[in-house]
Amino acid sequence: MSPPASARPRGGSFATRFAVIGAVLGLGGPAGALFLRVLSGANAVEELRAHSFYYLYQLFGTCIVFAAAGFAAGRLAERLRRGRDLYRQLSELDPLTRLANADTFRRHYARSVENAARSGDPLSLLMIDVDQLKGLNDELGHSFGSAVLRHVAGVVDDLKRAGDLAARWGGDEFALLMPGANAETARHRAENILDRLRARPVRVDGREKTVSATIGVASSRGTAKDDLFEVADRALYEGKRAGRGQVRAGVA
């Protein structure tokens, strides 16, 4: 879930749009004054001829002033929007992997469980634990361990479907929430993740390691009897005890 850079609003930046709006408003002042002169019975053509310089000066001057004010207001609005987006990213994303953090994942999980209970649709959860990360940290350093976590995060993010949510659950563990996915689809996705990890080793400063993971899968349809996290965790630790680098599944 890598966040895109703050997108510009449609139709151009806030500064440009506000400047155009300011210029239009600035035009309205002199035009309105002339219109009132016409309504009062004054000869507008003679008025323009007699005071053309004054009206042009007023027209362009007012447009420039209002456009500049609109541009400044738009720049301020853009800075506020960027600050809001940055705060949102910092509060919702894991800083190392740029996936959703655990708090964000919990909120999405709660909503997905409610939606599945209401609609009767399937819901699946993958808990992905990187194998032997501590050993890699001890052998090759924490910078390599961080590269491993980013690598696994990238694989999970690449293989998730539209509508899925990938998160760093904590430490060496990741989670993938799959609304609408049944047990077969979820297990197939878990196997794809392991295949991708086996096929793409991590390379850092000339050092290379193939990373493996163990994945626990939990699936339900409608209202689950058991919490998906508990089921996925049990399946995950069964896989760990059986030798790691494999997928184990359970049904909630």
TIGU-64886 format. One record per residue: x, y, z of N, C-alpha, C in turn; residue in one letter. Coordinates in steps of 0.02 Angstrom, whole numbers, plus 50000, padded with zeros to 5 digits. Layout:
n_east	n_north	n_up	ca_east	ca_north	ca_up	c_east	c_north	c_up	code
X	Y	Z	X	Y	Z	X	Y	Z	A .
...
This chain:
n_east	n_north	n_up	ca_east	ca_north	ca_up	c_east	c_north	c_up	code
50043	49940	50000	50000	50000	50000	50044	50061	50000	M .
50078	50072	49950	50122	50129	49946	50083	50190	49926	S .
50087	50242	49968	50046	50300	49955	50072	50341	49898	P .
50029	50363	49852	50052	50408	49799	50065	50476	49827	P .
50105	50516	49789	50114	50585	49808	50048	50620	49806	A .
50042	50671	49846	49979	50708	49849	49958	50730	49780	S .
49900	50706	49758	49877	50721	49691	49850	50792	49688	A .
49862	50824	49632	49834	50890	49623	49760	50884	49610	R .
49721	50933	49631	49649	50930	49617	49636	50935	49543	P .
49580	50907	49522	49563	50910	49451	49555	50982	49430	R .
49579	50996	49369	49572	51063	49343	49631	51107	49360	G .
49686	51078	49387	49744	51118	49404	49753	51126	49478	G .
49807	51159	49498	49822	51168	49568	49774	51216	49600	S .
49771	51214	49667	49729	51261	49704	49750	51332	49688	F .
49816	51345	49685	49839	51413	49673	49814	51439	49606	A .
49819	51398	49554	49796	51420	49488	49720	51432	49487	T .
49684	51385	49516	49611	51392	49516	49589	51453	49556	R .
49620	51463	49614	49601	51520	49655	49621	51586	49621	F .
49677	51586	49585	49697	51646	49549	49647	51664	49494	A .
49623	51613	49459	49573	51625	49407	49508	51651	49438	V .
49488	51620	49493	49427	51643	49526	49436	51716	49550	I .
49495	51732	49577	49508	51800	49599	49505	51850	49542	G .
49534	51830	49484	49532	51875	49427	49461	51888	49403	A .
49420	51835	49403	49350	51844	49384	49313	51890	49432	V .
49326	51880	49496	49295	51924	49546	49320	51996	49538	L .
49385	52002	49522	49412	52069	49511	49380	52103	49451	G .
49365	52065	49400	49332	52092	49341	49261	52115	49357	L .
49231	52080	49405	49161	52096	49421	49153	52165	49451	G .
49203	52191	49487	49197	52256	49518	49188	52313	49468	G .
49236	52323	49422	49228	52376	49372	49168	52365	49326	P .
49155	52302	49307	49098	52287	49265	49033	52305	49301	A .
49030	52290	49364	48971	52306	49403	48961	52381	49409	G .
49017	52417	49419	49012	52490	49424	48985	52521	49360	A .
49010	52496	49302	48987	52521	49238	48913	52505	49227	L .
48894	52444	49248	48825	52424	49240	48778	52469	49281	F .
48800	52486	49340	48760	52531	49382	48754	52600	49350	L .
48807	52621	49317	48805	52686	49282	48753	52684	49226	R .
48752	52626	49190	48703	52618	49136	48632	52619	49164	V .
48621	52585	49219	48555	52584	49250	48533	52653	49274	L .
48581	52692	49293	48563	52759	49319	48547	52808	49262	S .
48556	52785	49199	48538	52827	49142	48598	52860	49109	G .
48657	52849	49134	48716	52880	49103	48731	52847	49036	A .
48763	52884	48992	48782	52858	48927	48846	52818	48935	N .
48841	52752	48930	48898	52709	48944	48954	52718	48893	A .
48936	52728	48828	48988	52735	48777	49028	52799	48789	V .
48994	52854	48801	49028	52917	48815	49069	52911	48879	E .
49043	52876	48927	49078	52866	48990	49143	52829	48978	E .
49140	52777	48938	49200	52738	48923	49252	52780	48885	L .
49229	52818	48837	49275	52860	48798	49308	52913	48842	R .
49269	52942	48884	49296	52997	48925	49342	52972	48979	A .
49329	52913	49004	49369	52888	49060	49398	52819	49045	H .
49418	52809	48982	49442	52743	48962	49504	52722	49002	S .
49551	52768	49012	49612	52750	49049	49594	52730	49121	F .
49549	52767	49151	49529	52752	49219	49498	52683	49224	Y .
49454	52667	49177	49420	52602	49179	49468	52545	49165	Y .
49514	52555	49117	49564	52503	49103	49610	52492	49163	L .
49631	52548	49192	49674	52544	49251	49638	52508	49308	Y .
49575	52524	49318	49536	52493	49371	49525	52419	49356	Q .
49510	52405	49291	49496	52337	49271	49557	52292	49283	L .
49615	52311	49253	49674	52269	49259	49702	52270	49330	F .
49701	52327	49362	49727	52330	49430	49688	52286	49477	G .
49622	52290	49473	49580	52250	49517	49589	52175	49502	T .
49592	52158	49437	49603	52088	49419	49668	52061	49447	C .
49722	52101	49441	49787	52079	49465	49787	52071	49540	I .
49758	52119	49575	49757	52115	49649	49717	52054	49672	V .
49658	52044	49643	49617	51987	49663	49649	51921	49643	F .
49680	51920	49583	49713	51858	49562	49772	51841	49608	A .
49810	51892	49628	49866	51880	49674	49841	51855	49741	A .
49787	51885	49766	49759	51863	49829	49734	51791	49823	A .
49701	51775	49767	49678	51706	49757	49735	51657	49752	G .
49789	51677	49718	49847	51634	49711	49878	51619	49780	F .
49885	51671	49821	49913	51662	49888	49869	51617	49931	A .
49803	51626	49925	49757	51583	49963	49761	51511	49939	A .
49769	51502	49873	49774	51435	49845	49838	51400	49867	G .
49894	51439	49870	49956	51409	49893	49949	51386	49966	R .
49917	51427	50006	49906	51408	50076	49862	51346	50080	L .
49810	51342	50039	49767	51283	50039	49805	51221	50018	A .
49851	51227	49970	49892	51170	49949	49937	51147	50005	E .
49968	51194	50041	50012	51174	50096	49972	51139	50151	R .
49912	51164	50166	49870	51132	50216	49850	51062	50195	L .
49834	51055	50129	49815	50989	50105	49873	50940	50108	R .
49934	50963	50089	49992	50919	50093	50007	50899	50165	R .
49999	50948	50211	50009	50931	50281	49959	50880	50306	G .
49896	50888	50285	49844	50840	50304	49860	50771	50277	R .
49881	50768	50213	49896	50703	50183	49957	50671	50216	D .
50007	50711	50233	50067	50684	50267	50048	50657	50335	L .
50007	50694	50372	49985	50671	50438	49947	50605	50431	Y .
49904	50601	50381	49865	50540	50370	49911	50482	50355	R .
49962	50493	50313	50008	50440	50297	50047	50417	50358	Q .
50072	50466	50398	50111	50448	50457	50069	50410	50508	L .
50005	50426	50511	49962	50394	50561	49934	50327	50538	S .
49934	50313	50472	49903	50253	50447	49953	50202	50418	E .
50015	50223	50404	50062	50179	50371	50121	50160	50415	L .
50148	50101	50403	50210	50080	50436	50268	50117	50402	D .
50311	50151	50440	50363	50192	50408	50415	50152	50370	P .
50428	50090	50388	50480	50051	50354	50454	50022	50288	L .
50396	49991	50289	50372	49955	50231	50322	49993	50189	T .
50293	50047	50216	50242	50087	50183	50177	50048	50172	R .
50169	49993	50207	50105	49959	50209	50063	49990	50265	L .
50000	49971	50269	49959	49994	50325	49989	49970	50391	A .
49980	50010	50443	50004	49988	50509	49950	49946	50543	N .
49966	49921	50603	49921	49876	50637	49855	49909	50656	A .
49858	49972	50678	49796	50007	50697	49749	50015	50637	D .
49777	50035	50581	49737	50042	50520	49706	49975	50501	T .
49746	49922	50506	49722	49856	50487	49665	49834	50532	F .
49671	49847	50597	49618	49827	50644	49552	49860	50626	R .
49554	49924	50608	49493	49960	50590	49461	49929	50527	R .
49503	49916	50477	49476	49886	50415	49449	49815	50429	H .
49485	49779	50471	49463	49711	50488	49394	49712	50520	Y .
49384	49757	50569	49320	49760	50603	49263	49776	50555	A .
49276	49823	50509	49224	49840	50460	49211	49782	50412	R .
49264	49746	50393	49256	49690	50346	49217	49633	50378	S .
49229	49621	50443	49191	49568	50478	49117	49586	50481	V .
49103	49650	50495	49033	49672	50496	49000	49665	50428	E .
49037	49685	50376	49009	49681	50308	48996	49608	50288	N .
49043	49563	50306	49034	49493	50288	48975	49462	50325	A .
48967	49482	50389	48910	49456	50427	48844	49479	50398	A .
48843	49541	50373	48782	49569	50346	48766	49540	50277	R .
48818	49531	50236	48806	49509	50167	48810	49434	50157	S .
48844	49399	50203	48855	49328	50195	48912	49311	50149	G .
48951	49361	50128	49008	49349	50084	49066	49318	50122	D .
49110	49283	50085	49169	49255	50118	49220	49309	50137	P .
49261	49293	50185	49314	49338	50208	49373	49296	50229	L .
49433	49315	50207	49493	49277	50223	49547	49322	50250	S .
49589	49292	50293	49645	49328	50323	49707	49286	50318	L .
49762	49317	50295	49827	49284	50292	49873	49316	50344	L .
49903	49276	50387	49955	49299	50432	50021	49271	50408	M .
50067	49315	50392	50130	49296	50358	50188	49312	50404	I .
50225	49260	50423	50281	49268	50468	50347	49252	50432	D .
50393	49300	50432	50458	49290	50398	50499	49240	50438	V .
50524	49189	50405	50562	49137	50439	50633	49161	50455	D .
50654	49148	50516	50724	49158	50537	50750	49229	50526	Q .
50708	49278	50538	50731	49347	50528	50785	49366	50579	L .
50778	49342	50640	50829	49358	50691	50897	49331	50670	K .
50898	49271	50641	50961	49243	50618	50991	49285	50562	G .
50949	49310	50517	50975	49353	50464	51002	49418	50492	L .
50968	49446	50542	50993	49507	50575	51061	49494	50607	N .
51068	49437	50641	51131	49421	50675	51187	49408	50626	D .
51169	49377	50570	51221	49358	50520	51241	49416	50476	E .
51192	49454	50453	51206	49505	50401	51191	49576	50423	L .
51167	49585	50483	51155	49653	50508	51082	49674	50501	G .
51064	49723	50542	50994	49746	50542	50975	49781	50478	H .
51023	49810	50442	51006	49842	50379	50982	49790	50329	S .
51013	49731	50330	50991	49678	50286	50922	49653	50308	F .
50912	49649	50374	50847	49628	50400	50792	49676	50379	G .
50807	49741	50380	50758	49790	50358	50743	49782	50284	S .
50795	49767	50245	50785	49755	50173	50741	49694	50161	A .
50749	49643	50203	50706	49584	50198	50633	49602	50211	V .
50621	49642	50263	50552	49661	50278	50522	49702	50221	L .
50561	49748	50192	50535	49786	50136	50522	49741	50076	R .
50566	49691	50066	50557	49645	50010	50493	49604	50018	H .
50482	49577	50077	50421	49538	50089	50360	49582	50081	V .
50364	49643	50108	50308	49689	50101	50292	49703	50028	A .
50345	49711	49987	50334	49724	49916	50301	49665	49881	G .
50321	49604	49899	50291	49545	49869	50217	49540	49887	V .
50202	49549	49951	50133	49545	49973	50091	49600	49939	V .
50118	49659	49936	50082	49715	49905	50070	49703	49831	D .
50120	49675	49797	50113	49661	49725	50059	49608	49711	D .
50053	49560	49755	50009	49503	49742	49939	49511	49771	L .
49926	49563	49809	49859	49572	49835	49812	49595	49779	K .
49749	49580	49788	49698	49599	49739	49673	49670	49753	R .
49640	49699	49705	49606	49762	49719	49554	49750	49772	A .
49553	49792	49824	49507	49783	49879	49537	49747	49938	G .
49594	49713	49929	49630	49683	49985	49669	49736	50023	D .
49686	49722	50085	49727	49767	50124	49786	49729	50154	L .
49846	49752	50138	49908	49723	50165	49935	49768	50219	A .
49962	49737	50272	49987	49777	50329	50048	49742	50359	A .
50090	49783	50390	50141	49755	50433	50109	49750	50502	R .
50101	49688	50525	50065	49677	50587	50110	49691	50647	W .
50175	49682	50637	50222	49697	50691	50283	49652	50687	G .
50342	49681	50699	50403	49641	50697	50414	49609	50630	G .
50414	49543	50629	50426	49506	50566	50362	49477	50538	D .
50305	49504	50557	50241	49476	50537	50200	49525	50496	E .
50168	49498	50444	50125	49538	50400	50055	49507	50399	F .
50007	49547	50378	49938	49523	50373	49909	49545	50306	A .
49867	49503	50279	49833	49519	50217	49759	49502	50225	L .
49717	49553	50220	49645	49544	50227	49614	49540	50157	L .
49573	49489	50145	49547	49477	50079	49470	49472	50081	M .
49434	49527	50079	49361	49525	50077	49337	49491	50013	P .
49288	49448	50019	49260	49414	49961	49298	49353	49939	G .
49354	49336	49972	49395	49279	49952	49377	49218	49994	A .
49364	49162	49962	49350	49100	49998	49416	49065	50016	N .
49410	49008	50049	49470	48973	50074	49517	48953	50017	A .
49488	48930	49962	49530	48908	49906	49569	48967	49876	E .
49535	49023	49865	49568	49082	49838	49622	49107	49884	T .
49608	49108	49949	49657	49133	49997	49718	49088	50000	A .
49708	49023	50000	49765	48977	50002	49807	48984	49938	R .
49773	48990	49882	49809	48999	49819	49852	49062	49821	H .
49825	49116	49849	49863	49178	49854	49923	49170	49901	R .
49913	49133	49955	49968	49121	50002	50024	49081	49967	A .
50006	49030	49929	50056	48991	49892	50093	49035	49842	E .
50057	49081	49809	50090	49126	49762	50141	49170	49797	N .
50125	49193	49857	50173	49234	49895	50237	49195	49909	I .
50229	49132	49932	50289	49092	49946	50329	49078	49882	L .
50295	49064	49828	50329	49052	49764	50369	49114	49743	D .
50339	49173	49751	50374	49235	49732	50435	49247	49776	R .
50429	49232	49840	50486	49241	49885	50543	49194	49867	L .
50526	49132	49850	50578	49083	49831	50612	49104	49766	R .
50574	49135	49722	50602	49152	49655	50641	49217	49656	A .
50632	49258	49707	50665	49323	49707	50704	49334	49772	R .
50767	49316	49772	50808	49327	49833	50819	49401	49847	P .
50836	49416	49908	50852	49484	49928	50926	49497	49916	V .
50942	49553	49884	51011	49571	49870	51026	49640	49900	R .
51077	49643	49942	51098	49706	49973	51173	49708	49975	V .
51202	49757	49941	51275	49768	49941	51313	49704	49924	D .
51291	49670	49873	51326	49610	49850	51309	49547	49889	G .
51270	49553	49941	51250	49495	49981	51180	49473	49960	R .
51170	49408	49956	51106	49382	49930	51080	49326	49975	E .
51016	49329	49989	50983	49276	50028	50913	49264	50001	K .
50894	49201	49998	50825	49184	49982	50785	49183	50047	T .
50731	49218	50047	50690	49226	50107	50630	49179	50103	V .
50614	49148	50159	50554	49107	50162	50507	49135	50215	S .
50445	49112	50213	50395	49134	50262	50347	49077	50274	A .
50314	49081	50331	50261	49033	50347	50196	49072	50350	T .
50143	49045	50321	50080	49082	50315	50024	49041	50345	I .
49986	49074	50390	49925	49046	50417	49865	49078	50383	G .
49819	49038	50360	49760	49063	50324	49697	49047	50363	V .
49654	49096	50371	49589	49086	50403	49535	49113	50356	A .
49481	49074	50349	49427	49094	50304	49360	49082	50338	S .
49312	49123	50320	49244	49115	50346	49195	49139	50293	S .
49132	49122	50304	49078	49148	50262	49023	49173	50307	R .
49005	49237	50298	48955	49266	50342	48983	49277	50411	G .
48944	49260	50462	48966	49268	50532	49012	49212	50551	T .
49073	49230	50573	49123	49180	50591	49111	49156	50662	A .
49121	49091	50673	49115	49063	50741	49175	49085	50784	K .
49233	49088	50753	49294	49106	50789	49326	49167	50756	D .
49365	49203	50795	49401	49261	50768	49452	49238	50716	D .
49453	49271	50659	49499	49251	50606	49571	49256	50628	L .
49588	49304	50669	49657	49311	50693	49678	49248	50732	F .
49633	49225	50775	49650	49166	50815	49659	49105	50771	E .
49616	49096	50723	49621	49039	50678	49684	49043	50636	V .
49699	49102	50609	49759	49111	50567	49822	49101	50609	A .
49822	49125	50671	49880	49117	50714	49892	49043	50730	D .
49839	49006	50744	49847	48935	50757	49875	48899	50696	R .
49849	48916	50638	49874	48885	50576	49947	48904	50564	A .
49963	48967	50578	50032	48990	50569	50081	48951	50613	L .
50065	48943	50676	50111	48908	50720	50113	48833	50707	Y .
50060	48806	50680	50063	48736	50657	50115	48730	50601	E .
50114	48779	50555	50163	48779	50501	50234	48788	50527	G .
50242	48830	50578	50309	48841	50607	50334	48775	50638	K .
50292	48742	50676	50312	48680	50709	50327	48625	50658	R .
50293	48628	50600	50302	48576	50549	50364	48589	50505	A .
50399	48643	50517	50461	48654	50479	50467	48718	50441	G .
50417	48763	50446	50419	48829	50415	50414	48825	50338	R .
50409	48884	50308	50408	48889	50235	50349	48855	50203	G .
50290	48859	50234	50232	48824	50207	50169	48862	50225	Q .
50114	48839	50196	50048	48869	50208	50006	48819	50248	V .
49975	48844	50301	49927	48804	50339	49862	48844	50343	R .
49805	48810	50339	49741	48846	50335	49693	48818	50387	A .
49647	48863	50408	49594	48844	50454	49530	48880	50435	G .
49475	48857	50460	49410	48887	50445	49379	48913	50509	V .
49356	48976	50508	49325	49005	50567	49250	48994	50567	A .
